[in-house]
Amino acid sequence: MRRYILLFFILTFSFVFSQNQTEGTQLDTDYKPVYYRLEMNLNPYQQDFSGTTTIHFNTTDELSFFRINARPNLNIQSISYHQTTISSYTRANDVLNITLPEMLPAGKLDSISISFSGSSATSTGLTLGQHNGVPIIETIAEPWHGSSWWVCKDDLIDKVTKLDVYVTHPEEFKAASNGMLKSVTSAGNGMSVTHWQHNYAIPVYLVGIAVTNYAEYNNSVVIGGTTVPIINYLYPETMSNWTDNLDQVPSHIEFLSEKFGEYPYKNEKYGHAQWNRGGGMEHSTMSFVGSFSFNLVVHELAHMWFGDKVTCATWHDIWLNEGFADYCTGLMTEFYEGEQDFKSWKSARVQDITSQNGGSVYNPDAESESRTFNSRLTYKKGSMVVHLIRYMMNDDELFYQTFKNWIDDPEFAWGYADTEDLKAFLEAQTGNDWTDYFNDWIYGEGHPIFNILVDKTSGSNELTVHFSQSGSHSSVPYFHTPFEIEFRGSGSQKETRRFEISAQQQSFEVNDLGFNVTSIVPNPGSDVVCKIASSVLNTDELDLDSEIKIYPNPVHSLLNIESGVRIRQIEITDVSGKTVYKKSKINQNQFEVQTRNFPKGIYIIQIKTDKKLQTKKFIKE
């Protein structure tokens, strides 16, 4: 969904609809919806609303009981089947059970009409509010609020191929909805009927309506030789605040079309309708937004590809919608503002993600609305694991072509995909095994915590880079990831090297830098979601002929210390400065320290001899 500026939105949404709104009844039916005709009577001056749903459906088996969702707040006024009134029906929770007059065979195309009424005071998806003293009615259906304001099969997986929306409303107002505006006609008594028609596959959660005294600010863009209208419905009192931002939308559409394939709804429109919520909602062809900030506008637009054309198959997989949409705000930040701003974009997400130790991108609690739309995990971590795919590929042409193919793949386009579908698709596109990535970064919780030690060999610029890693959450002991370090010299030299991390403890040799390294910067592009517990360049160069030697390094269970003169005292501290081992009055040239019970990480050892005090570093693996 939508909630890029989301903390405010989620809190507002939670306050209105309860903090942990749970999923409605998912129906297992013997039919598939193919078309909706939705007729709504919406008067922003009134709390009450009414409407009629006409659904065309194909039976998948014999059918004598027709089941459809209608929340208890909706009153059923009448049911019509082939112009015959049906009075035999029951209701159980969110389900309306209708007894059909006859048994329908499998493979039959049929229809039924259901009239209903309700109130904005009891609907979780239709709200009545004001802007500048003017009333507004606005709807939301995601994730399962559609059946609180119209009768529908309120689930994620049933897309219809055509939708007609007729809204009867006061003639001084405009009604926004999906698809193309077909007509606005007078209904008499100061009322008008606005007809929108949508001819692309759409699930219930992407259907939206808003009614108020909108002013229009329109534009267009040419995609694949087709002129696509961009129709914006704004509050007249604030329209001038947003026109500059809206003037950028054609170039946004061009960018995303170039990267991920042509704008999916080019034969209808794109546009926005302003509403009173703090975030946005990607109703297909017309996003509803509370403001027109760059990030929010781009996020909702990106959903036309990621979420609307290819839709997550379950709410467990919501990151496939939100993570990709949020990442598109990063891609367009990079495109418009450059690499430094993109780095800041990534860094802000890494900081927020790592502020807590747990949480997976894959949503384990799909019945919880607050978990489904968790800003830190679904949006921010979701976007950064998409970036990690790009980072791992290390080939932008491959990355963009892969996801252009994903959007256009006939198995997923205008349909659904889950997390395992993406894994299989990536493996087919790249020829690589993505099991570790999905286990660590999608299904696993938390992030890596790195201790990094770089040793220099005396008399040369040869470096040994030691990585020690732990996971912030027990579900992932260590993460598989590429990782970069920027090496810097005293003369402003900079070179970046990439290391493939696949174990808790690893060491790498770097011997091709053309300058003397004086400092290091781990994760310089903020490309990996991680914390750096310590990052040390050992300026006490390792002298192979030094009078004091410690080995092996890294060490597992036994650290050996050798000296040309007698060792008086040894003290070992961790990177926080805490003493973990101390021994005095040794008076030997050789000594052993049992390190088996030391936690993994980087340690500092101070060795006092008859001549001097020397400090060295070692890694416990």
C-alpha positions as CSV (number, residue, x, y, z in Angstrom):
1,M,0.0,0.0,0.0
2,R,0.9,3.5,0.4
3,R,2.2,4.4,3.6
4,Y,5.6,5.9,2.8
5,I,5.3,8.8,5.2
6,L,3.8,6.2,7.3
7,L,4.3,6.6,10.9
8,F,1.6,9.3,11.1
9,F,-0.7,7.4,8.8
10,I,-0.4,4.1,10.6
11,L,-1.1,5.7,13.9
12,T,-4.1,7.6,12.5
13,F,-5.4,4.5,10.8
14,S,-4.9,2.4,13.9
15,F,-6.7,4.9,16.1
16,V,-9.7,4.9,13.8
17,F,-10.0,1.3,13.0
18,S,-8.4,-0.4,16.1
19,Q,-4.7,-1.0,16.5
20,N,-4.8,-4.6,15.3
21,Q,-7.7,-4.9,12.9
22,T,-7.9,-8.5,11.8
23,E,-8.8,-10.1,8.6
24,G,-12.4,-10.8,7.6
25,T,-13.7,-14.1,6.4
26,Q,-11.9,-15.6,3.4
27,L,-14.4,-17.4,1.2
28,D,-13.8,-20.7,-0.5
29,T,-16.5,-20.5,-3.2
30,D,-17.5,-22.5,-6.3
31,Y,-17.3,-19.5,-8.5
32,K,-14.9,-16.8,-9.7
33,P,-16.0,-13.2,-10.1
34,V,-15.3,-11.7,-13.6
35,Y,-17.1,-8.3,-13.5
36,Y,-18.6,-5.8,-11.0
37,R,-21.1,-3.1,-11.6
38,L,-21.0,-1.0,-8.5
39,E,-23.7,1.7,-8.1
40,M,-23.3,4.0,-5.1
41,N,-25.3,6.8,-3.6
42,L,-22.8,9.0,-1.8
43,N,-23.8,12.3,-0.3
44,P,-21.0,14.0,1.7
45,Y,-23.6,15.9,3.6
46,Q,-24.9,12.7,5.0
47,Q,-23.6,9.8,7.0
48,D,-25.8,7.2,5.3
49,F,-25.0,5.6,2.0
50,S,-26.5,2.9,-0.2
51,G,-25.7,1.0,-3.3
52,T,-26.1,-2.0,-5.5
53,T,-23.5,-4.6,-6.5
54,T,-24.1,-6.6,-9.6
55,I,-21.6,-9.4,-9.9
56,H,-21.0,-11.6,-13.0
57,F,-19.3,-14.9,-12.1
58,N,-18.2,-18.2,-13.6
59,T,-19.1,-21.3,-11.7
60,T,-16.2,-23.7,-11.0
61,D,-18.5,-26.5,-9.7
62,E,-22.2,-27.0,-9.2
63,L,-23.6,-24.1,-7.3
64,S,-26.8,-23.8,-5.3
65,F,-25.6,-21.5,-2.5
66,F,-24.0,-18.2,-3.4
67,R,-21.7,-16.8,-0.8
68,I,-20.3,-13.3,-0.8
69,N,-18.8,-10.9,1.8
70,A,-20.9,-8.2,3.5
71,R,-19.8,-6.9,6.9
72,P,-22.4,-6.8,9.6
73,N,-22.6,-3.0,9.4
74,L,-24.2,-3.3,5.9
75,N,-27.9,-3.8,5.7
76,I,-29.2,-6.0,2.9
77,Q,-32.1,-4.2,1.2
78,S,-32.8,-6.7,-1.7
79,I,-31.4,-9.5,-3.8
80,S,-32.3,-9.9,-7.4
81,Y,-31.5,-12.9,-9.6
82,H,-32.6,-12.7,-13.2
83,Q,-35.2,-10.1,-12.2
84,T,-36.5,-12.4,-9.6
85,T,-36.4,-11.3,-6.0
86,I,-34.6,-13.7,-3.6
87,S,-35.7,-13.6,0.0
88,S,-34.0,-16.8,1.2
89,Y,-30.6,-15.8,2.6
90,T,-28.7,-16.0,5.9
91,R,-25.8,-14.0,7.4
92,A,-22.9,-15.2,9.5
93,N,-20.2,-12.7,10.5
94,D,-18.9,-11.3,7.2
95,V,-20.7,-13.7,4.9
96,L,-24.0,-13.4,3.1
97,N,-25.3,-16.8,2.1
98,I,-27.9,-16.7,-0.7
99,T,-30.0,-19.7,-1.7
100,L,-30.3,-19.7,-5.5
101,P,-33.6,-20.7,-7.1
102,E,-31.9,-23.5,-9.1
103,M,-28.7,-25.5,-9.1
104,L,-26.2,-24.0,-11.5
105,P,-23.9,-26.3,-13.4
106,A,-20.1,-25.9,-13.5
107,G,-18.8,-23.6,-16.2
108,K,-21.8,-21.3,-16.3
109,L,-21.5,-17.5,-16.6
110,D,-24.2,-15.9,-14.4
111,S,-25.0,-12.8,-12.4
112,I,-26.7,-11.6,-9.3
113,S,-27.5,-8.1,-7.9
114,I,-27.5,-7.2,-4.2
115,S,-28.6,-3.8,-2.8
116,F,-27.4,-2.6,0.5
117,S,-27.1,0.4,2.8
118,G,-24.9,1.6,5.7
119,S,-23.4,4.4,7.6
120,S,-20.0,6.0,7.7
121,A,-20.3,5.9,11.4
122,T,-20.0,2.1,11.4
123,S,-17.9,1.4,8.3
124,T,-14.2,0.7,8.6
125,G,-13.6,1.5,4.9
126,L,-15.9,4.5,4.2
127,T,-15.3,7.7,6.1
128,L,-16.9,11.1,6.2
129,G,-14.8,14.2,6.9
130,Q,-14.1,17.8,5.9
131,H,-11.5,20.0,4.3
132,N,-11.7,23.7,4.6
133,G,-15.3,23.3,5.9
134,V,-16.3,21.2,2.9
135,P,-17.5,17.6,3.4
136,I,-15.8,14.7,1.7
137,I,-16.5,11.0,1.5
138,E,-13.6,8.7,0.8
139,T,-13.2,5.0,0.8
140,I,-10.4,2.5,1.4
141,A,-10.6,-1.3,0.9
142,E,-7.1,-2.6,1.6
143,P,-6.6,-5.0,3.1
144,W,-10.1,-6.3,3.8
145,H,-12.4,-3.2,4.4
146,G,-14.1,-3.3,1.0
147,S,-17.1,-5.3,2.3
148,S,-17.7,-2.7,5.0
149,W,-19.0,-0.3,2.3
150,W,-20.1,-2.5,-0.6
151,V,-21.0,-6.2,-1.1
152,C,-18.1,-8.0,-2.8
153,K,-15.9,-11.0,-2.6
154,D,-13.5,-9.3,-0.3
155,D,-10.3,-11.2,-0.8
156,L,-6.9,-10.7,-2.4
157,I,-6.9,-13.3,-5.1
158,D,-10.1,-12.7,-7.1
159,K,-9.4,-10.1,-9.8
160,V,-12.2,-9.1,-12.1
161,T,-11.4,-8.1,-15.7
162,K,-13.9,-5.2,-15.8
163,L,-15.4,-2.7,-13.4
164,D,-18.1,-0.1,-13.8
165,V,-18.6,2.4,-11.0
166,Y,-21.6,4.7,-10.9
167,V,-21.7,7.3,-8.2
168,T,-24.8,9.4,-7.5
169,H,-23.7,12.6,-5.7
170,P,-24.5,16.3,-5.2
171,E,-24.0,18.1,-8.5
172,E,-21.5,20.6,-7.0
173,F,-19.1,17.8,-6.3
174,K,-16.9,15.5,-8.4
175,A,-16.5,11.7,-7.9
176,A,-13.1,10.1,-8.3
177,S,-12.6,6.4,-9.1
178,N,-10.8,3.8,-11.2
179,G,-10.4,3.8,-15.0
180,M,-11.8,6.2,-17.6
181,L,-14.4,8.8,-17.0
182,K,-17.3,7.8,-19.3
183,S,-19.9,10.3,-18.4
184,V,-21.3,12.8,-15.9
185,T,-25.1,13.1,-16.2
186,S,-27.9,14.8,-14.3
187,A,-30.0,12.7,-12.0
188,G,-32.3,15.6,-11.1
189,N,-32.9,17.2,-7.7
190,G,-29.5,18.7,-7.6
191,M,-27.7,15.3,-8.1
192,S,-25.4,13.9,-10.7
193,V,-24.3,10.4,-11.8
194,T,-20.6,10.0,-12.5
195,H,-19.6,6.8,-14.4
196,W,-16.1,5.4,-14.4
197,Q,-15.1,2.3,-16.3
198,H,-12.0,0.2,-15.7
199,N,-11.0,-2.5,-18.2
200,Y,-7.9,-4.0,-16.5
201,A,-7.8,-6.9,-14.0
202,I,-8.4,-5.5,-10.5
203,P,-8.9,-7.0,-7.0
204,V,-11.4,-5.6,-4.6
205,Y,-8.7,-3.9,-2.4
206,L,-7.8,-1.5,-5.3
207,V,-11.3,-0.2,-5.8
208,G,-11.7,3.4,-4.5
209,I,-14.2,6.3,-4.5
210,A,-13.9,9.8,-3.2
211,V,-16.4,12.7,-3.5
212,T,-16.0,16.4,-2.7
213,N,-15.6,19.8,-4.4
214,Y,-12.5,18.8,-6.4
215,A,-10.6,21.1,-8.7
216,E,-8.8,19.5,-11.6
217,Y,-5.2,19.9,-12.5
218,N,-4.3,17.8,-15.5
219,N,-1.4,16.8,-17.6
220,S,-0.4,13.9,-19.9
221,V,2.6,11.8,-21.0
222,V,3.3,9.8,-24.1
223,I,4.1,6.1,-23.4
224,G,4.7,3.8,-26.4
225,G,3.1,6.2,-28.8
226,T,-0.1,6.5,-26.6
227,T,-1.0,9.8,-24.9
228,V,-1.9,8.9,-21.3
229,P,-4.0,11.5,-19.5
230,I,-2.9,12.4,-16.0
231,I,-6.0,13.6,-14.1
232,N,-5.6,15.1,-10.7
233,Y,-8.5,15.9,-8.3
234,L,-7.3,18.3,-5.6
235,Y,-8.8,20.4,-2.9
236,P,-9.1,23.9,-4.4
237,E,-7.8,25.7,-1.3
238,T,-4.4,23.9,-1.5
239,M,-4.1,23.1,-5.2
240,S,-1.4,25.8,-5.8
241,N,0.8,24.2,-3.2
242,W,1.2,21.0,-5.3
243,T,1.2,22.0,-8.9
244,D,5.0,22.0,-9.2
245,N,5.2,18.5,-7.7
246,L,2.5,17.3,-10.1
247,D,4.3,18.7,-13.1
248,Q,7.0,16.2,-12.4
249,V,4.7,13.2,-12.7
250,P,5.1,12.7,-16.5
251,S,8.9,12.3,-16.0
252,H,8.3,9.9,-13.1
253,I,6.1,7.7,-15.4
254,E,8.7,7.9,-18.2
255,F,11.5,6.8,-15.8
256,L,9.5,3.8,-14.4
257,S,8.4,2.8,-17.9
258,E,11.9,2.8,-19.1
259,K,13.1,0.7,-16.2
260,F,10.2,-1.8,-15.7
261,G,8.2,-1.7,-18.9
262,E,5.4,0.6,-20.2
263,Y,3.0,2.2,-17.7
264,P,0.5,-0.7,-17.2
265,Y,-2.7,1.3,-17.6
266,K,-1.7,3.5,-20.6
267,N,-5.0,3.0,-22.4
268,E,-6.9,4.6,-19.5
269,K,-5.2,7.2,-17.3
270,Y,-3.1,7.9,-14.3
271,G,-3.9,10.5,-11.6
272,H,-4.5,11.4,-8.0
273,A,-7.4,12.2,-5.8
274,Q,-6.7,14.1,-2.6
275,W,-8.1,12.7,0.7
276,N,-7.9,13.4,4.4
277,R,-5.6,10.5,5.4
278,G,-2.0,11.1,6.1
279,G,-0.6,8.6,3.5
280,G,-1.8,7.2,0.2
281,M,-3.5,4.3,-1.5
282,E,-2.6,2.9,-4.9
283,H,-6.1,2.6,-6.3
284,S,-5.4,1.4,-9.9
285,T,-5.1,4.4,-12.3
286,M,-5.9,6.9,-9.5
287,S,-3.9,7.0,-6.3
288,F,-5.5,8.6,-3.3
289,V,-3.0,10.8,-1.4
290,G,-3.0,13.1,1.6
291,S,-0.2,15.3,0.1
292,F,1.9,15.4,-3.1
293,S,5.4,15.0,-1.6
294,F,8.0,13.5,-3.9
295,N,8.3,10.2,-2.0
296,L,4.5,9.6,-1.6
297,V,3.8,10.4,-5.2
298,V,6.5,8.1,-6.5
299,H,5.6,5.4,-4.1
300,E,2.0,5.2,-5.2
301,L,2.9,5.5,-8.8
302,A,5.4,2.6,-8.6
303,H,2.5,0.4,-7.3
304,M,0.9,0.5,-10.7
305,W,3.7,-2.0,-11.6
306,F,4.5,-3.5,-8.2
307,G,1.2,-4.4,-6.5
308,D,-1.4,-3.5,-9.1
309,K,-0.2,-5.3,-12.2
310,V,1.6,-8.0,-10.3
311,T,-0.1,-8.4,-6.9
312,C,1.2,-10.2,-3.8
313,A,-0.6,-13.6,-3.6
314,T,-1.1,-13.4,0.2
315,W,-0.7,-10.7,2.8
316,H,2.3,-12.8,4.0
317,D,4.0,-11.5,0.8
318,I,3.0,-7.9,1.1
319,W,6.7,-6.9,0.8
320,L,6.5,-7.7,-2.9
321,N,4.1,-4.7,-3.2
322,E,5.5,-2.3,-0.6
323,G,9.2,-3.1,-0.7
324,F,9.5,-2.6,-4.4
325,A,7.3,0.5,-4.4
326,D,9.4,2.0,-1.6
327,Y,12.6,1.1,-3.4
328,C,11.4,3.0,-6.5
329,T,11.5,6.2,-4.4
330,G,15.2,5.4,-3.8
331,L,15.8,4.7,-7.5
332,M,14.2,8.0,-8.5
333,T,16.2,9.8,-5.7
334,E,19.3,8.4,-7.3
335,F,18.1,9.4,-10.8
336,Y,17.1,13.0,-9.9
337,E,19.5,13.9,-7.1
338,G,22.5,11.8,-7.5
339,E,24.5,9.2,-5.6
340,Q,25.1,11.1,-2.4
341,D,21.4,11.7,-1.8
342,F,20.7,8.1,-2.7
343,K,23.3,7.1,-0.1
344,S,21.5,9.2,2.5
345,W,18.2,7.6,1.5
346,K,19.7,4.1,2.1
347,S,21.5,5.2,5.3
348,A,18.3,6.5,6.9
349,R,16.6,3.1,6.2
350,V,19.5,1.1,7.6
351,Q,19.4,3.2,10.8
352,D,15.7,2.7,11.3
353,I,15.8,-1.0,10.4
354,T,18.6,-1.8,12.8
355,S,17.0,0.2,15.6
356,Q,15.4,-3.1,16.7
357,N,17.0,-6.6,16.6
358,G,14.2,-8.7,15.3
359,G,11.6,-8.8,12.5
360,S,11.4,-10.4,9.1
361,V,10.5,-9.0,5.7
362,Y,8.1,-12.0,5.2
363,N,5.0,-11.3,7.2
364,P,4.3,-14.1,9.7
365,D,1.1,-12.6,10.9
366,A,-1.1,-11.9,7.8
367,E,-4.2,-11.5,9.9
368,S,-2.8,-8.5,11.7
369,E,-3.2,-5.2,9.8
370,S,-0.6,-3.4,12.0
371,R,2.0,-6.1,11.3
372,T,1.1,-6.4,7.6
373,F,1.8,-2.6,7.1
374,N,4.7,-2.4,9.5
375,S,6.8,0.6,8.3
376,R,10.2,-0.7,9.5
377,L,9.8,-4.2,8.1
378,T,7.4,-4.3,5.2
379,Y,8.4,-0.9,3.7
380,K,11.9,0.0,4.8
381,K,13.5,-3.4,5.2
382,G,11.5,-4.6,2.2
383,S,13.0,-1.9,0.1
384,M,16.5,-2.5,1.3
385,V,16.4,-6.2,0.5
386,V,15.3,-5.3,-3.0
387,H,18.4,-3.1,-3.1
388,L,20.4,-6.0,-1.9
389,I,19.2,-8.0,-5.0
390,R,20.6,-5.2,-7.2
391,Y,23.8,-5.1,-5.1
392,M,24.3,-8.8,-5.3
393,M,23.7,-8.9,-9.0
394,N,26.3,-6.0,-9.3
395,D,24.9,-5.4,-12.8
396,D,22.2,-2.7,-13.3
397,E,21.3,-3.9,-16.8
398,L,20.6,-7.4,-15.4
399,F,18.7,-6.0,-12.4
400,Y,16.3,-3.8,-14.5
401,Q,15.8,-6.4,-17.2
402,T,15.0,-9.1,-14.6
403,F,12.2,-7.1,-13.1
404,K,11.0,-5.9,-16.4
405,N,10.6,-9.5,-17.2
406,W,9.0,-10.2,-13.9
407,I,6.3,-7.5,-14.5
408,D,5.6,-8.9,-18.0
409,D,5.8,-12.6,-17.2
410,P,2.4,-14.1,-18.3
411,E,2.4,-16.2,-15.1
412,F,2.3,-13.1,-12.9
413,A,1.2,-10.1,-15.0
414,W,-2.4,-9.1,-14.1
415,G,-2.3,-11.9,-11.6
416,Y,-0.5,-12.8,-8.4
417,A,2.9,-13.9,-7.1
418,D,4.3,-15.0,-3.8
419,T,7.8,-15.0,-2.3
420,E,8.7,-18.4,-3.5
421,D,7.6,-17.4,-7.1
422,L,10.2,-14.6,-6.9
423,K,12.9,-17.0,-5.7
424,A,12.2,-19.4,-8.6
425,F,12.1,-16.5,-11.0
426,L,15.4,-15.0,-9.8
427,E,17.1,-18.4,-10.1
428,A,15.8,-18.9,-13.6
429,Q,16.8,-15.4,-14.7
430,T,20.3,-15.5,-13.2
431,G,21.2,-19.1,-13.1
432,N,22.2,-18.7,-9.4
433,D,20.9,-20.3,-6.2
434,W,19.1,-17.7,-4.1
435,T,18.4,-20.0,-1.1
436,D,20.7,-18.2,1.3
437,Y,19.4,-14.8,0.4
438,F,15.8,-15.7,1.0
439,N,16.5,-17.7,4.2
440,D,18.7,-14.9,5.6
441,W,17.1,-11.7,4.4
442,I,13.4,-12.5,3.7
443,Y,12.3,-15.3,6.1
444,G,15.0,-14.7,8.7
445,E,14.9,-12.0,11.3
446,G,17.3,-9.2,12.2
447,H,20.6,-8.1,10.6
448,P,24.3,-8.8,10.7
449,I,26.6,-7.2,13.3
450,F,30.2,-6.9,12.1
451,N,33.5,-6.6,13.8
452,I,36.2,-5.7,11.2
453,L,39.9,-5.8,11.7
454,V,42.4,-4.8,9.0
455,D,46.0,-5.8,9.6
456,K,49.0,-4.4,7.7
457,T,52.1,-6.4,7.0
458,S,55.4,-4.6,7.9
459,G,57.3,-3.1,5.1
460,S,54.6,-3.5,2.5
461,N,51.0,-2.4,1.8
462,E,49.6,-5.9,2.0
463,L,46.4,-6.1,4.1
464,T,44.6,-8.9,5.8
465,V,40.9,-8.1,6.3
466,H,39.2,-10.1,9.1
467,F,35.4,-10.2,9.4
468,S,33.7,-11.5,12.5
469,Q,29.9,-11.6,12.3
470,S,26.9,-12.4,14.4
471,G,23.2,-12.1,13.8
472,S,21.1,-9.7,15.8
473,H,18.4,-12.4,16.1
474,S,18.8,-16.1,16.8
475,S,17.0,-17.1,13.6
476,V,20.0,-16.2,11.5
477,P,23.5,-16.9,13.1
478,Y,25.2,-15.2,10.2
479,F,24.2,-13.5,6.9
480,H,25.4,-14.2,3.4
481,T,26.1,-10.9,1.7
482,P,28.6,-9.0,-0.4
483,F,30.3,-6.3,1.7
484,E,32.4,-3.5,0.6
485,I,35.2,-1.5,2.4
486,E,36.6,1.8,1.2
487,F,40.3,2.0,1.7
488,R,41.7,5.6,2.1
489,G,45.2,7.0,1.8
490,S,46.9,10.1,3.2
491,G,46.8,11.7,-0.2
492,S,43.0,11.6,-0.6
493,Q,43.3,8.3,-2.5
494,K,40.2,6.0,-2.3
495,E,39.6,2.5,-3.5
496,T,36.7,0.2,-2.7
497,R,37.0,-3.6,-2.5
498,R,34.1,-6.1,-2.3
499,F,34.2,-9.2,-0.2
500,E,31.7,-12.1,-0.4
501,I,30.7,-13.0,3.2
502,S,29.5,-16.5,3.7
503,A,30.7,-17.5,7.2
504,Q,30.8,-16.1,10.7
505,Q,34.6,-15.7,10.6
506,Q,36.4,-14.9,7.3
507,S,39.7,-13.3,6.3
508,F,40.7,-11.9,3.0
509,E,44.0,-10.7,1.5
510,V,44.3,-7.3,-0.3
511,N,47.6,-6.7,-2.0
512,D,46.9,-4.6,-5.0
513,L,46.3,-1.1,-3.6
514,G,48.7,1.5,-5.0
515,F,48.9,3.7,-1.9
516,N,49.5,3.5,1.8
517,V,46.2,2.8,3.6
518,T,45.6,5.2,6.5
519,S,41.9,4.6,7.2
520,I,39.0,2.4,6.2
521,V,35.2,3.0,5.7
522,P,33.0,-0.2,6.0
523,N,29.8,-0.3,4.0
524,P,30.6,3.1,2.4
525,G,27.4,3.2,0.2
526,S,25.1,2.0,3.1
527,D,24.2,-0.9,0.7
528,V,23.9,-3.6,3.4
529,V,21.5,-3.5,6.3
530,C,23.9,-4.1,9.2
531,K,25.6,-2.7,12.3
532,I,29.3,-2.1,12.6
533,A,30.3,-3.0,16.2
534,S,33.9,-2.2,15.5
535,S,36.1,-1.3,12.6
536,V,39.9,-1.2,13.3
537,L,42.8,-0.6,11.1
538,N,45.8,-2.0,12.9
539,T,48.4,0.7,12.6
540,D,50.8,-1.4,14.7
541,E,52.0,-3.1,11.6
542,L,52.5,-6.8,11.8
543,D,56.3,-7.4,11.8
544,L,57.0,-10.9,10.8
545,D,60.3,-10.7,12.7
546,S,58.8,-8.9,15.7
547,E,60.1,-10.0,19.1
548,I,56.5,-10.8,20.1
549,K,54.2,-13.1,18.0
550,I,50.7,-14.3,18.6
551,Y,49.1,-17.1,16.6
552,P,46.9,-18.5,15.2
553,N,45.0,-15.4,14.3
554,P,42.0,-15.9,14.0
555,V,42.0,-18.3,16.9
556,H,39.6,-20.9,18.0
557,S,40.6,-22.5,21.3
558,L,44.2,-21.8,22.1
559,L,46.2,-18.5,21.6
560,N,50.0,-18.8,21.5
561,I,52.2,-15.9,22.6
562,E,56.0,-16.0,21.9
563,S,58.6,-13.4,22.9
564,G,62.3,-12.9,22.6
565,V,62.3,-11.6,26.1
566,R,60.4,-12.7,29.2
567,I,56.7,-12.0,29.3
568,R,55.7,-10.4,32.6
569,Q,51.9,-9.8,32.2
570,I,49.1,-10.3,29.7
571,E,45.7,-8.5,29.7
572,I,43.0,-9.2,27.1
573,T,40.0,-6.8,26.6
574,D,37.1,-6.9,24.2
575,V,36.3,-3.9,21.9
576,S,34.2,-2.3,24.5
577,G,37.3,-2.2,26.8
578,K,36.1,-4.8,29.2
579,T,38.8,-7.1,30.6
580,V,38.1,-10.7,29.8
581,Y,41.5,-12.2,30.8
582,K,44.5,-11.1,32.9
583,K,47.6,-12.9,34.0
584,S,50.6,-11.5,36.0
585,K,54.0,-12.8,37.1
586,I,54.3,-15.0,34.0
587,N,58.1,-14.8,33.6
588,Q,58.2,-17.0,30.5
589,N,59.1,-16.5,26.8
590,Q,56.1,-18.6,25.7
591,F,52.6,-18.6,27.0
592,E,49.2,-20.1,26.0
593,V,45.7,-18.6,26.7
594,Q,42.6,-20.8,26.5
595,T,40.1,-18.9,24.3
596,R,37.6,-21.6,23.8
597,N,35.0,-19.9,26.0
598,F,35.6,-16.4,24.6
599,P,32.6,-15.0,22.6
600,K,33.4,-14.6,19.0
601,G,34.7,-11.2,18.0
602,I,37.8,-8.9,18.0
603,Y,40.0,-8.7,21.1
604,I,43.0,-6.5,22.1
605,I,45.9,-8.1,23.9
606,Q,48.4,-6.1,25.9
607,I,51.7,-7.9,26.5
608,K,54.2,-6.5,29.0
609,T,57.8,-7.8,28.7
610,D,61.0,-6.8,30.4
611,K,61.5,-4.2,27.7
612,K,58.2,-2.7,26.8
613,L,54.4,-2.9,26.6
614,Q,53.1,-4.0,23.2
615,T,49.5,-4.1,22.0
616,K,48.1,-6.5,19.4
617,K,44.7,-7.5,18.1
618,F,43.3,-10.9,17.4
619,I,40.0,-12.4,16.3
620,K,38.2,-15.2,18.1
621,E,36.2,-17.4,15.7
